[in-house]
Amino acid sequence: MPRYAQLVMGPAGSGKSTYCSTMVQHAEAINRSVQVVNLDPAAEHFDYPVMADIRELIQVDDVMEDESLRFGPNGGLVFCMEFFANNFDWLEENLGHVEDDYILFDCPGQIELYTHLPVMRQLVEQLQQWEFRVCGVFLVDSQFMVETFKFISGVMAALSAMVSLEIPQVNIMTKMDLLNPKAKKEIEKYLDPDMYSMLEDNSVIPNKKFKKLTETICDLIENYSMVRFLPFDRTDEEGVNIVLQHIDFSIQYGEDLEFKESKEVDQDPGNLNYDEYFQDKVES
């Protein structure tokens, strides 16, 4: 039987560890087994048990204190991840060979790991060799995305990771529970955006020299429907379940299990009307 993995990615502070913690708690509530692997060598603490912790292999602080290397925080983290890529046998030993595993990999926040460095691509290829079906889960802070030009920047970061890793990817706006009612109403238009309407916002292109470039980027996003976001409110069990169903669907989780029709939400995420669901939440 296949094994399943979520590669939890996103910029620093986007809520990756909180997402993992929420998913672990939700899985316990619905009687599912979900494990977490910490792949951040600079992590300080997290409130969930881990089946493997990269800090047992290498830590950023140790690398930075090595006088022969003289790395700063970013260089030290990249060194740690490259060292990890050369020692995948450590990960294989910690993962074991249990069938039907479902594992969340809590990844570092350095965006270059998902754009132009090969480490995460190498990890994906190794997991696939171990018969994992891998889904990328790219997180962005919803508080950052409430302005159009910032939204476009977040979309490009998500798209870059998608192109680099070449795996199914679900993009998520986190920390929805921290938005005030006005911000929640404003951010609704970014969940399924009309990029051409956004171009009418003068704040998007403050420098006219880049107008054509911005229009081309918006054309790419709009015409190919390459990037869409799901809202993630960690206090809302139903919303968390919908996000999990989208991810499960992308990696075909449970296709070998006996089908049981749910009375709460449709099993096929393609049939989930998230706009109506989110609108109800905003109005309430």
N, C-alpha and C positions, 0 to 999 in steps of 0.2 A: 504493500500500500504506500501511496505517496506521503510525504511529510509537507508541512505548510509553514510559511514564514512571512512575517511582515517586517519590512525594512523601514523602521520609523526614522524619518529624516526631517531636516528643516534647519533654518538658521538658529543660532544661539538664542535662547529665551522664547522660543516658539511654543514650548509646552510639551516637549517629547516625553520627558519622564512622567509628567502628570497624565499624559495620554496613556502611557503604559500602565500606570497605576489604576486609572479608571477602567481600562479594558480588563485588567486582572480581576478587579472587584466585580465587574459586570459578568465576566465568565463564571465566577463563583456563584453568582446569583442565578444563572441559568444552567448550572451544573455542567459546565464545560471546563476542560483542562487546558489552561494557557500558561506557558512558561515565558520568562524574560531572560535575555542575555544582555548584559551591559557591555557595550563596545566603546564607551567613552572613557579613555584613560585619564581624563581630567575630572571625572565625576566626583562630587564630594559626598553626597548622600542621596538615598532614595528610600521610599517607604513601602517597598515590596521585595519579596525574596527573589533572588536571581539564581538560575541554574549554572551560570558561568559569569565571571567578572574579569574583563581584560586587565584590570589593575593587578590581578594575581600574576599576570604575565609581564606587564610593563606599565609604568606610571609616568605621567608627564613630569611630575616634580623630580623624580629620579633622573630623568633625561636632562632637565634644565640645570640640575646641580652637578652634572658631569662636566668637569672643567675641560675635558678633551673635545667636547661637542659644542658647548657654548651656544645652545639654542635658546630662543625666546619662547613664549607660550605657543604661538602658532607653529613655528618650526619644530618645536618639541612634540606637538601633537601629530604633525605629519610624519615625523620620524617614528613615533609609536605605532601609527597605523601601517607604515611600510614594514616595520618589524613584525607586526601582527600578520601581514600578508605573507611573510616568509615563514610563518609558523602556524599555518592552518591546522597542522596535526594536533596542536593544543586544543583548538576549537572542536575538532572531530572527537577527541577523547572526552571532552566535557559534554558534548551533545549526546554521545552514545548512539545506539542504533534502534531506538524505540519507534515502531511504526505509528503512523497517524499523529505524530507530534504536531503541536501548533505553537510556534515560538515567535515572540516579538524581540527584534534586535534593536535595542535602544542605541542609536548611533550618535556620534559627535556632531557639533553644530557648525563646524567649519565648512562653509559652502563650497570651497574649492574641491573638497573630497567627492562631491557629486557632479562637478562640472568638467574639470579637465585632468584631475589626477586619476590614475587607474585602480586605486586600492578598492573602492567599493564595487567597481565592475568585476574585479578579480574575486571578491567575496561572493557576488551573485553567481558567477560561473561555477565557483566551488560548491556552493549550496545546491545548485542545479545538478551537479555531478553526484551529490549525496541524495538525490531524488526529492529535493525540496521544490515545491511550487512557491515562487516568491512574488510578493506584491510590494511595490514601493508605496509608502504612506508619507506624503510630503505635507508638512504642517507649516502654516503661516499664522502669525498672530492677527486676529481679526481687528484688534485695536490699531494695527499698522495699516490695515487695508481700507480704511474708511475714506481715503482720498484717491481720486482717479489715477494720478501719476504714480502713487505708491502701489496701487493695485496692479498696474501694468508691470511694474518692476517685480512684484511678487509672482505674477504669471510667468514672466520670463525665467525666473529662478526655477520654478516648478517645471517648466518646459525643458530647461537645460538638463535637469536631473533625469527627466523622462527620456530624452534623446540619448544621454550618456549611458544609462543603465539598460535600456531596451527591455523593460519588464512592465507588466500591467501596473498602473499607478493610480492611486486615489488621492486627490488633493483636498485638504481639510483646513477650514478656518477655525482655529482654536480660540479658547477664552471667550466664547460667546456669552457666558454667564457674567462676565465682567463689564459688558457694554450696558450703557443706560438705554432706556426705551427709544430715545431719539436716534442714537447710533445704531440700534438694532434695525430700526426702520430704514435708515440710510444704507446699511450694508446689504439689505435684501437684494438691491439691484446688482450687486457684484457676484451673487451666487450663480446666476445664469445671465451673464452680462451681454448687453448690446454694445459692442465695441464702437460702432459707428455713432451711436448717440453720445458715447463718452468723448469722442473727438470734438464735439461741440463745446465741451468744457474748456474754456480758455486756459485754465491752470494746467492742463495736460501738456501743452506745448508752449512753455514760456519763451523759448528761443525758437523763432520761426525757421532758423537754419535747419532744425531737426524735424520739421513738420512732415516732410515726405517719408523719412525713416520711421517716425511714429505711426504714420498712416499705414505703412507697409507691415509693421508689426501687428497692428490692429486687424488688418486684412487677414494675416496668417491665422490669428487666434479665432477670428469670426468665421472665416470660410471653411476651416478644417475642424472646428469645434474640438480643439485639442486639449483645452484646459477648462475644467469646471471645478467648482468648489462645493464641498458639503460643510454645513455648520456643525460645530462640535461644542455642546454644552455639557460639561461633565456632571452637572446636577440633574440632567434629564435622561432617565433610563431609556425612554422610547427613542430619543434622538441618537443615543449611543448605539442602540440596537440596529437602527437603520444604517449607521456608518459601518458597523460590523458586517451587516448583510451585504453591503456593496463590496466590501473587501473579500468576503467569503465567495461571492459570486465570481469575482475576477480570477480567483485561483481555484474555482470549482470545488471548494470545500464541502464535504458532505454528500458528494454525488454518489458515493457508495453506501451511504447510510439509508435506512428506511425512511421514506418520506412521511412527514407528519405535517398536515396543514395547520398553519398558525391562524388563530382568530384575531391576532392583534395587527399584523402587517403582512402584506403579500410577500411570498417567498422570493419572487423575482424582483430585484431592485429596479429593473427597468420599468416596472409597473408602479413604483412608489411615487406618489405625487408629493414631492418634498416641498414644493412651493405652497400648496394648501396647508401642509402640516406646519411649515415655518410661519405662515401668515397667522394661523391660529395662536401660535406661541407669542407672536408680537402683540396681537390684540389682547391676549390675556395678561 
